[in-house]
Amino acid sequence: MKPTLADLRAFVTVGELQSFAAAAKALHLSQPALSRRISHLEGLLGVRLFDRTTRSVALTQLGQRFLGQVRSVIDDLDRSVVDLHDVAHLESGDVTIGCVFSAVHHFLPGVIRSYREHHPHVLVRIIEEGADEVLASVKSGEADFALNYTGMQDPEVEFTPLLKEHFVLACPAEHPLARRRSVRWEELADYPYALVSHASRNRVLIDQALAELAPLPRPVCEFRHISTLIGFVDNGLGVAIVPQLTLPRQPASIVGVRLEDPAISRTIGLIRRTGRSLSPAATAFAQLLTQASRATASPRRRQPRAVKAQPRPGA
């Protein structure tokens, strides 16, 4: 048999207080019960830990040595229990969230603000990357979960849809197409336009949707990040195809017009490793994200305003 935690804690308490009476009171035990625990421990170890008389209690040489070792173990255990309690009750700890560039500014600022108000001692880490890198961060365990538009068919992750967004034509407020309700893809032949490069998963979605259409004119520019596309439009160089969430949230000089024939969309969802439970900190953050996505109204078409647009990070 091995010593129990109760036996070891009784030994440490008696050793520190040098009194069975004081130790029994501190442990809420009767003195006979405490004496039995010490005797049980000494029997298991085969050594005497205390020299006892009717008037005094003193650690033996072996007892003194054992006390230093056991006290360290008990202290570490107590700290671990306190730390675990704090993490479980969101009084400490951390959470790591992956997020594709194009969703960071739409989802995270408000959620982080709310999370910090409720759990100010929890560290929030954000991994903002492209879709493939974000998916990899979840599968490797680097991120607790992530916001992504890929992973639905991957058996290693669970995908929970949050919202569906369409690709739109981003154009300057003064552009001829700015006040249109929708634009057909074939109409882009009349205007210089830009796309994300083939390095982006967004380009894969676009190319797959347009595969059966007659060849479109080549874009005048390709960029790796959506933020650069927004800057391209903001500088009056042409129009660009972007996911709707990447448009400036405030009325701005850039307008988003729905693209049709075909309409192309992507689904932003929460991904997590299959069969893995989330920590309390991650669960709380995921719940806030889900609530925020449900509360998000369908993005409205931006009306032209003479306000400088602020580029958003690309995906």
SETORLO-197038 format. One record per residue (C-alpha): z, y, x. Coordinates in steps of 0.5 Angstrom, whole numbers, plus 2048, in hexadecimal, padded with zeros to 3 digits. Example, Ala and Ser with C-alpha at 12.3 -4.5 7.8 and 13.67 -1.06 7.14 Angstrom:
2
8107F7819/80E7FE81B/
END
This chain:
315
800800800/7FF807802/80480D801/8038117FB/8028187FA/8088197F7/80C8157FD/80981A802/80A8207FE/81181E7FD/81281D805/80F824806/813827801/81A824804/81782580B/81682C80A/81D82E806/82182980A/825827804/8248227FF/8278267F9/82382C7FA/81D8287FB/81E8247F4/81F82B7F1/81882D7F4/8158277F1/8188267EB/81B81F7EC/82281C7EC/82581B7F3/8258147F2/81D8147F1/81C8187F7/8208137FB/81C80D7F8/8158117FA/818812801/81A80B802/8148097FF/81080D804/81480B80A/813803808/80C804808/80B80780F/811803812/814809815/81A80D813/818814812/81F817811/826817814/82A81780E/83281880D/83681A807/83682180A/82F82280D/82882080D/824821814/81D81F815/81C81981B/81781A820/81281681D/81381A816/81282081A/80C81E81C/80A81B816/80C822812/807826816/801821814/80382080D/80482780C/7FD82980E/7FA824809/7FE826803/7FD82E805/7F582C805/7F68287FF/7F982E7FB/7F48337FE/7EF82E7FB/7F282E7F4/7F38357F4/7EB8367F6/7E98317F1/7EC8347EC/7EA83B7ED/7E38397EE/7E38357E7/7E683B7E4/7E18407E7/7E68447EB/7E28427F2/7DC83E7F4/7D583F7F4/7CE83E7F1/7C783E7F3/7C183F7EF/7BA83E7F1/7B58437ED/7AE8447EE/7AC84B7F0/7A984D7E9/7AF84C7E5/7B484F7EA/7B48567E7/7B38547E0/7B984F7DF/7BE8507E5/7C18577E5/7C48577DE/7C78507DF/7CA8517E6/7CD8577E3/7D08537DD/7D284E7E2/7D58527E6/7D98567E1/7DC84F7DF/7DD84B7E5/7DD8517EB/7E084C7F0/7DA8477F0/7D58487F5/7CE8487F2/7C88467F7/7C18477F5/7BB8437F8/7B48477F6/7AE8447F8/7A88417F6/7A783B7F0/7A78367F5/7AC8387FA/7B18397F4/7B08327F1/7B182F7F8/7B88337F9/7BA8307F2/7B88297F5/7BB82A7FB/7C282C7F8/7C18337FC/7C18367F5/7C68347EF/7C08357EA/7BA83A7EA/7B583E7E5/7AE83C7E6/7A883A7E3/7A68337E6/7AA82D7E6/7A982B7DF/7A68247E1/7AA8237E7/7AF81D7E6/7B48207EB/7B58267E7/7B78287E0/7B382D7DD/7B68317D7/7B18377D4/7B483E7D3/7AE8427D1/7A68427D1/7A28487D4/79B8497D4/79784C7DA/7948537D9/7908587DC/79485D7DF/7908647DF/79186B7E0/79386F7DA/78D8737DB/78886D7DB/78386C7D6/7868657D4/78D8687D4/78E8697CC/78A8627CA/78E85D7C7/78B8587CB/7868577D0/7818517D1/78084E7D8/77984F7D8/77A8567D7/77D8567DE/7768567E1/77585E7E0/77C85F7E4/77E85E7EB/7848597EA/7898567EE/78D84F7EE/79284B7F2/7908477F7/78F83F7F7/79683F7FA/7998417F4/79B83C7EE/7998417E9/7928417EC/7928397EB/79383B7E3/78E8407E3/78983C7E6/78A8367E2/78A83A7DB/78383D7DD/7808367E0/77B8367DA/77983D7DA/77383F7DD/7748427E4/7778497E4/77684E7E9/77A84D7EF/7808527F0/7808577F4/7868567F7/78B8507F8/7938517F9/79884C7FB/79D84F7F7/79D8527F0/7A18597F2/79B85A7F6/7968597F0/79A85E7EC/79A8637F2/7928627F2/7928647EB/79786A7EC/79386D7F2/78D86D7ED/7898687F1/7878647EB/78A85F7E6/78E8597E7/7908527E3/7988517E3/79D84E7DF/7A08527DA/7A78527DD/7A58567E3/7A385C7E0/7A78627E0/7AD8617DB/7AD8697DA/7A786D7D7/7A386E7DD/79C8707DF/79A8687DF/7988657D9/79885E7D7/79285B7D2/7928547D0/78C8507D3/78984B7CE/7838467CD/7878437D0/78E8457D0/7928427D6/79A8427D6/79F83F7DA/7A683C7D8/7AC83F7DC/7B28397DC/7B88387DF/7B88327E4/7BD82D7E7/7BE8277EA/7BD8217E5/7C481D7E4/7C88237E8/7CD8277E4/7CE82E7E6/7D48317E9/7D88367E4/7D683C7E7/7CE8397E7/7CF8377E0/7D283E7DE/7CC8427E1/7C783D7DE/7CA83E7D7/7C98467D8/7C28457DA/7C18417D4/7C48467CF/7C084B7D3/7BA8487D2/7BB8477CA/7BD84E7C9/7B68507CD/7B18537C8/7AA8527C9/7A88577CE/7A485C7CB/79D85F7CD/79F8657D2/79D86C7CF/79A8717D4/79F8767D7/79E87A7DD/7A48777E1/7A38747E8/7A386C7E7/7A88687EC/7A58627EF/7A885B7ED/7A98557F2/7A38517F1/7A48497F0/
END
